[in-house]
Amino acid sequence: MKKIAIFASGSGTNAENIIRYFEGNENLNIECIYSNSPQAYVLQRAQKYGIPTRVFTRDEFYHSHEIVNSLHAYSVDMVVLAGFLWLIPASLVKAFTIVNIHPALLPAYGGKGMYGHRVHEAVVADKASESGITIHYVNENYDEGQIIFQAKCSIDPDDTPDDVAAKIHLLEYEHFPKVIEQLLFPV
């Protein structure tokens, strides 16, 4: 059985979508959900599905081996970032396969500070004709890991950042769980 851990900082809609996608799958288990925010709604979503959670501090994440050790204790095969905003430390990058989803077509609109609605605002401000999602491996830099998968959507001239966000969410929900599955169970 394959085991994944999900890291999230916010509401957890992508995390819940992944949980639902794999619910009942005898070959994969969501072992735990980690967050850097005790107020993150993702923790309540995890509780609803009976998934263990852990909230950690910046010090634990960057200056100890506690997180790596606890993930080893769960025997996870992959760490999935689903709206997790901190830069991943080298110790974690070296210990696990980590994948992230970014709400734009990298390398455009990536890097430190480019997340969530900020990305959609930049896309609209640039009058971009398309946007999309990028699923990529995580390395020690923001949004610079090897690209695994991209999906595009068109942006209309009168689209607002909220309109772009809605289009991006549809792509995320459709593709992220499938790409995780393909990575863990290659054909």
C-alpha positions in Angstrom: 0.0 0.0 0.0 1.2 3.5 -0.9 1.0 6.2 1.8 0.9 9.9 1.3 1.0 12.9 3.7 -0.6 16.2 2.7 0.8 19.6 3.7 -1.7 22.5 3.6 -1.8 26.0 5.1 -5.4 27.1 4.4 -8.9 25.9 3.8 -7.9 22.6 2.3 -10.2 22.2 -0.7 -7.5 20.5 -2.8 -6.6 18.3 0.2 -10.3 17.2 0.6 -10.6 16.6 -3.1 -7.6 14.3 -2.9 -9.0 12.5 0.1 -12.3 12.0 -1.7 -10.6 10.8 -4.8 -8.7 8.1 -3.0 -11.4 7.2 -0.5 -12.0 3.4 -0.6 -8.8 2.8 -2.6 -7.2 -0.3 -1.1 -3.8 0.6 -2.6 -3.4 4.1 -1.2 -3.9 5.8 2.1 -3.8 9.4 3.2 -1.8 8.9 6.4 -1.8 12.4 7.8 -2.3 16.0 7.1 0.3 18.5 8.3 -0.2 22.3 8.7 1.8 25.2 9.8 -1.4 27.0 10.9 -3.5 25.9 13.9 -6.4 27.9 12.4 -6.2 26.2 9.0 -9.6 24.8 8.0 -7.9 21.8 6.4 -7.5 20.4 10.0 -11.3 20.2 10.3 -11.6 18.6 6.9 -9.1 16.0 8.0 -11.0 15.4 11.2 -14.2 14.8 9.2 -12.4 11.9 7.4 -10.6 10.5 10.5 -7.2 11.5 9.2 -4.5 12.3 11.8 -3.2 15.8 11.8 -0.1 17.6 13.0 0.4 21.4 13.5 4.0 22.4 13.6 6.0 25.5 14.3 8.5 27.3 12.1 11.3 26.1 14.4 10.2 22.5 14.2 10.0 22.7 10.4 13.3 24.5 9.7 15.6 23.7 12.7 14.9 20.1 13.7 14.3 16.7 12.3 10.9 16.3 13.9 8.9 16.6 10.8 11.1 14.2 8.7 11.2 11.7 11.6 7.4 11.8 12.1 6.8 11.3 8.3 9.2 8.3 8.4 7.2 6.9 11.3 4.1 7.0 9.0 6.2 5.4 6.2 5.0 7.8 3.7 5.9 7.3 0.0 5.1 10.9 -1.1 4.4 14.3 0.4 1.8 16.3 -1.4 1.7 20.1 -1.0 -1.9 21.3 -1.4 -1.8 25.0 -0.7 1.2 24.9 1.6 3.1 28.2 1.5 6.4 27.7 3.3 9.6 26.9 1.4 10.5 23.3 1.9 13.8 22.7 3.8 16.6 20.6 2.2 16.2 17.8 4.8 12.6 17.2 3.7 13.4 17.5 0.0 16.2 14.9 0.4 14.1 12.5 2.4 10.9 12.3 0.4 9.4 12.7 -3.1 7.4 15.9 -2.8 4.9 17.3 -5.4 3.2 20.6 -5.5 0.4 22.2 -7.5 0.8 25.8 -8.6 -2.1 27.9 -9.9 -0.4 29.1 -13.0 1.7 27.9 -16.0 5.2 27.9 -14.5 7.7 29.4 -15.0 5.2 32.3 -15.4 3.8 33.7 -12.1 5.9 31.6 -9.9 8.4 32.3 -7.1 8.2 33.7 -3.6 5.0 35.5 -2.8 3.2 34.1 -5.8 0.4 32.0 -4.5 -3.4 31.8 -4.5 -5.2 35.0 -5.4 -2.0 37.0 -6.0 -1.3 34.8 -9.0 -4.8 35.3 -10.4 -4.5 39.1 -9.9 -1.2 39.1 -11.7 -2.6 37.1 -14.6 -5.6 39.5 -15.0 -3.3 42.6 -14.6 -1.1 41.3 -17.4 -4.1 40.7 -19.6 -3.0 37.1 -20.2 -5.0 35.1 -22.6 -4.5 31.9 -20.8 -3.5 30.5 -17.4 -3.6 27.0 -15.9 -2.0 24.7 -13.4 1.4 23.2 -13.0 2.1 20.1 -11.0 5.8 19.8 -10.2 8.4 18.1 -8.1 9.5 20.2 -5.2 13.1 21.3 -4.7 14.7 23.8 -2.4 13.5 26.8 -4.3 9.9 28.2 -4.8 8.3 26.7 -7.9 11.5 25.7 -9.7 11.2 21.9 -9.4 10.8 19.7 -12.5 7.4 20.1 -14.2 5.3 16.9 -14.2 2.1 18.1 -15.8 0.4 21.3 -17.0 -3.2 22.0 -18.0 -4.4 25.3 -19.6 -7.6 27.4 -19.6 -8.4 30.5 -21.6 -8.8 33.8 -19.9 -11.4 36.2 -21.3 -10.6 39.9 -21.4 -13.4 40.6 -18.9 -12.5 37.9 -16.4 -11.8 39.0 -12.8 -9.3 37.3 -10.5 -12.2 35.4 -9.0 -13.3 34.2 -12.5 -9.7 33.0 -13.1 -9.6 31.3 -9.7 -12.8 29.4 -10.5 -11.3 28.1 -13.7 -8.1 27.2 -12.0 -9.9 25.3 -9.2 -11.7 23.2 -11.8 -8.3 22.2 -13.3 -6.8 21.5 -9.9 -9.7 19.2 -8.9 -9.7 17.4 -12.2 -6.0 16.7 -12.5 -4.1 16.8 -9.2 -5.4 13.5 -7.8 -5.0 11.7 -11.1 -1.4 12.9 -11.5 -0.6 11.8 -7.9 -2.1 8.4 -8.8 0.0 8.1 -12.0 3.1 9.0 -10.1 2.5 6.4 -7.4 1.1 3.7 -9.7 2.9 4.1 -13.1 1.4 2.0 -15.9 
